């Protein structure tokens, strides 16, 4: 099917063909702002750039004519491509031929550039099924191809740091807010205020200010407990954080590493807000003695608990609910002393190659329709869009005793407490 835009291109191609038939032709380029010259019957284009990327290329046409100096500018407003050609001539000007040449260059050059603009590169730090769901949904609605990679939030932050000089992603969705905040503080991402910002819950939509990170969901930290394993061992079900440091649970607890997992960093920060920084680190030392596995991903301990490889996992409760729904014999537990919570982060990557599409995706993904759709694939976080319906199985955050989780403090101090945990806790024997 040929649309209106396709029809314009067809007309331009036809006009170019009837206007000029080059005897020789070389064109090894992709996307550009052109600067060229015609001299002694030869059109030569030697440099080009687009989106601040500069390239040196060579294009040659044999015109079989001598041209006087002539300047010609053409701008394709839809694609943002501008072509500037500088001509030299010693005789009469054949404007039909000049325009035909220029249109041919514009058509061939801008079509790959426009096609490239129809791709979005997405980094996601939630479960793979969630990232895939969002990618397919955006592709269906916008016609934009989404290239996505799933990594834990710590891995994604490390990758953004490594790619700072040449960003490969356009947008980062999901995972706990804290690593997103580190990225913002380090200049790896840039602020963007979604077009429907007013629909988002004021408590969660802009946690560190300046629209540096947008909140897209909320998750409550807690335990996923395999009661069968504990019953078989004659052990009680833990009800709070202090229960977990009892030596009877040695080797039965799983949690992720705070250096790779936002879930684990939330766990560490929760102890700091409950007990103070030094006492919080002391608590983590005691907990360390009972840890069987430090995983890379925050959700992985929940799978281990479901399989019976450990008895207790420190994870977000929406994951525990999903695992129970999938048939794992686990029970979600809210710690009685109070607990921390995550706000899922959303960032526009600084230097993104497709910033317009990234902003389009951000506007789309914070909508009530999209946030509601996540429950259909077992993603039971609490939506931040106030118009979105909360999943029936989710635990409302207002029903839970939470710590005074200071996201700004973690943004400014999180890397430091990660380092303290690594030096003071992780190196200890278990």
N, C-alpha and C positions, 0 to 999 in steps of 0.2 A: 504494500500500500504506500502511495506517495503522498506525503503531507504538503502543506503550504511551503514550509521551509525547504523540503526536498525539491519542490517545483522551482524555487528561486535558484537553487544550485544547478539544476538541469538547464535552465535558461542561460545562466552564466557560462556553463561549460559549452553549450551549443554556440553561443556568441563568440567565445574564445576560439573554437575550432574553425569557424568560418572566417574569423578575422585574421588568423595567422597560422601558417603551417611551417614550423621550424624545420630546417634541414638537419641541424645537429642540436642535441639537448642533453644536459646532464643536471641532475637535481637530487643530491644526497642529503636532504635536510628534513627536519621534523616540525619545528614550531619556531616562529620567529617574528622579530621586527627587522625589516630588510633595509639594507643600504647597498646600492649598486650603481653601476655606470655602463653606458653604451658608448663605444668608441671604435671607429673603423669597422663598422658593420657587426660588431660583436657586443652582445649584452653580457656583462659579467656582474654577478652578485657575490660579494665576498664576505659579508658578515651578517649576522642575524641574532636577535634576542627576543625573549618573551618572559614575562614574570621575573625580571631582573636576572635571568640566566643568559649569559652571552656565549655565542658559538661562532666559530669561523667556518664558513662553507663556501662552495664555489658553484655558480650556475652560469651556463653559457648558452647564448642563442646566436645563430648566424642569421642576421637580418637581410643580408644582400642589399644593404642600403647605407647611405651616409647620413647621420642624424646630427642636427644642431643641438646646442644645450637646451634642455627642457626639464623642468621639475614637475613631478606628478605625485600627489599624495592620495592614498585611498585608506579609509578607515572602515573596518567591519565592526560596527558598534555592538552587535550581538555577541561576538566572540572576544571583543576587546583587542583584536589584531590590527595593527596599523602598518601599512606598507609605504615606504618612501623610496622612490626611484629617481635617480639623477641621470639625465640623458645628455649626450653631446652629439652635435650634427653639423654637417657642412652643406646641407641642401634643404629641400622642402620637408615638412613634417607630415608624416602619415599618422594622424591621431587615431584612426581606427585600428591601425596595427599596434600602436603603443598601448591603447586601452585594452585591446585583445590580449596582448602579452601580460599586462598587469593583472587582468582578471584571471587569466590562467594560473598565474603564480599565486594569487590570493586564494583561489579555490583549492589547489593542491596543498597549499601550506596550511590553511586554516582547518581543513577537514580533520587531519590527525589531531590538531590541538583541541578542537571542540570535542572529539571523541575522548581524548584524554581527560577533559574536564568532567566527563560523565563517570568517573571512577572515584570512589571514596576509600581511603585506607583507615581502617578502624582497629584500635587496640582495645580489647575487652578484658576485664578482670573479674567477671562473674563466671558462673558455670558455662561450659561450651554450648550447651543447649540454649542458654539464654542469649548469648552473643549471636548464634546462628539464627535464632528467632527474630532478633532485631534486624540483622543484616537482610534476611529474606523479606521482612516486612517493609523495610525502606526501599529495597529494590523494586518491590511490587508497586509501591505507591508513587515512587519518583522516577523509575526507569534508570536509576543510577546503580551501576555495579559496585558492590561493596566487597572489598578485599579485607578479610578480618583475621586477626591472630588472637588467641586466648592465652594470657599469661597471668600469673598471680600479680598482685599490685606491686609487690617489691621487685619482681622481675621486670615489670613494665617500666617502673621508675628507672631501674638500671639501664634499660634499653634506651629510654628517652635521653638519659645522660650521655650514653655512648653516641647517640645520633644527633646531638645538639647542633653540630656544625652542618649537618645535612639531614634534617628531619624526614623520616619515612612515613610517619603517621599523620593523619589530619585531625583525628579526634580520639579521646580516651574516655571510655564509658565503663563505669562499674568498679567494684572493689571499694574498700573503705576510704573515707575522705582523707585520712592523714597522709598517705603517700601522694595523693593528688595535691595536697597542700604543699608538700615538700617541692613538688615539681613547679608549682606556682611561685614559691619563694625563690627558687633557683633560676627563674626566667625560662623554664622549658615550655611553659604554657602561657596563654594570654587571656585576659578577661573577655567574657562575652555574656551579655544579658539576653536571655531568650525572649522572643517576642511575646510569649504568654507568661512572663515572669510573675505577673500579678495573680496567676492561678495557683502558684506554688505556696506551700505552707511557710509563713514567715519564720518559723522556728528552724527550718531545715534548708531553705532555698539558697542562702548565701552565708554559710557558716563562718567563714574567716573574713568576710567583707570584700568590697570592691569587685564583686562578681568574679573573683579569681577562680572559685570552684563552685559549680552548681550542684545542689543536692537533689538526687533523683529517687532515692528510696531510703528507708530506715530499717535497721535490723538490730535485734536485741541479743546481747551476748549471754551465753549460759552454758549448760552441760547437756550432752546427749549421753544417756546412761543405758547400758545394756543390763537390764535387771536380771536376766537369766544367768549371766556370768557371775554377777555379785551373789545371787542366791546360791549358786553352786559352790561358791567359796565361803558362804556363810557371812557375807559382809553387808552392812547397811547401805542404803541408797544415800549418797551425799546430798545435803540440802543447801550447803553454802561454801564459800571460798575457804573458810578455815577448815572445813572437813577434808578438803583435798590434800592438805599437808600432813594428815595423819599417816604414820608409817604403814598402816595396814593396806594402804592403796599403792604401795611401792611397785612400780613396773606395770601399773594398770591404767595409767593416764596418758592421753595423747594430746598434743597441742602443736601448732606450727612454730616455725622459727620467725621471730619478729623482724629479721632482716629480709625475709622474702615474702612474708605474709602480713597483710593488713589486719587480719583477724587476730593474729598473735600480738601485733603492736597494740591493738585495742585492749587485749588482755593485760599487757604490761602497763599501759596508761591507766587502765581501770584500777590497778593496785596502787598506783601513784596517787590517784585522786581519792581512793578510799583511806590510805594509810599515810600519805606523804611520800616524798621521793625516796629517801633513804630506807624507810620502813617498807615501802613497796618493793624495793630491790631485795631487801632481806626476805620478804615473803617469797619472791621468785626463786631465791636460793633454796628455800625449804621445799617449794613445789618441785624444783629441779630434781630432787632426790627421788621423786615418785614418777617421773616422766619415763615412759617406755620409748617413745618416738617423738622427735622433732621433725615434722614434715615440712615440705616446701610450700604446699598449698594449705590454706586455712580450712578448707572443707574436708581434706583427706582424713584427719582423725575421726570424723564422723563415720566414714566408710569403714575404718578399722574397727570402730566400736560396733557397728552393725554386723560385721563379720565375726565378732567375738574375739578378735585378736587383742583387743584391750577392752576395758570395762567402761571407761569414762572418757569422753572427748570434750574439749573446750572449743565450742564452735558457736555460730549464730543459730538462734532457735528456729528460724525459718528453714534452715538446712536440716535440722533434726526432724522437723515436721514432715518435710519432703521424704527423708529417709524412712520414716515410720510409714508413710503413705505407700512407699515402694516395697514394703514388706519386711524391712529390717526391724528386729525386736528392740527398738530403742524408745526412750521416753525423754522428752525435753524437760529440763529443770531450770527454773529461774533462781539464782542464788539469793538467799534470804537477806544477806547483808546489804544488798543493792548491787547493781551491775552497770557496766558500761553499754554503749550502743554505737552502732556505726551509722553514718550517713553516706550512702553511695555517692561517689564523686563523678563529675562530668567536666572535662576540660577540652578547650580548643588548643591544639598544639601550636606553639609559636613557630612561625616559618612554614606552616602547613602548605603543601603544594596545591591543595584544593580548598581554600578557606571559605569560599562561597557555599560549596556543598557541605562542608563541615558545619557551618552555621545552620544550613537547612536541616541537617540531621539533628542538631541539638534542639531546634524548635520543634521538630517532629517527635523526638524521643521523650520529651518532658510532657507531652500531651496526655490528657486523661485516658484517651482511647488506647494509647500504647502502653501506659503504665498498667491499666486494667488487664491488658492482654497477657501480661506475664504470668498471671495465675493459671492460665490455660496450660502452661508447661511446667507447673509445679514450682514456680518462683514466687514465694510467699512473703517477700519483703513488704513493708508498709509503704504505699505510694506517697510521694510528696505533693502531687497535684491534688488540691482539695476537692476537685470535681470527680476524682477517681474513686471507685468503690473499693473498700478494703476487703481482701479475701476473707471468706468466712472462717477459715482455719487459722488465720494469723492471730498472734497475741498482740492486742493493742498496747502501744507504748505507755499510754496513760494508766494502764492497769498494773504497771510494773514499777517497783522502786528502783530508780536509777541514780547513779552517782552524778555529781555536777561535772559532766564531761566538758572540758574546756578545749574546744577544737583549735582556737587561736594559740593557746599555750603549746599544744602538741605540734602545731605547724612550726613554731619557733624553737621548740626543745626536743622534738621527737627524735631527730637524728642523734642528738647527744645521749638520750636515754637508751636508744638502740645500742650505741657504742658501749655504754656502761653495762648493759645486760650481757653483751658479747664478752667483755673483759672480766666482769665480776661474777657472772652466773654460768654462762655456757662452757667456760673452761674448767668448771669444777667437776670432780668425779661424781658418778651417780651410783 
